[in-house]
């Protein structure tokens, strides 16, 4: 899902490059990275709220055949969400590192 947002944002910024804004490739890259960081952070907040719901019992499971829910169903959901949370933390760290490396590059002017 994040790949679609990334490619959409990069394409949008490429279109802007030819307009009155006249952005350089480096500025476009920085803007795309910042946009990806912002998206990942908002996704992280959403996932964390889902994790809180899963572990607090705020989610109810009703089986279509009226049987009882599988044992540890919510714990499994919480684990899946926690794994996604870690992926988002790693992605944010990687993007922030990439942004920092771009900021540290000497200007070629």
Secondary structure, DSSP 8 states (H G I E B T S, - for coil): -HHHHHHHHHHHHHHHHTSTT---HHHHHHHHHHHHHHHHHHHHHHHHHHHHHHHHT------TTS----TTHHHHHHHHHHHHHHHHHHHHHHHHHHHHHHHHS----
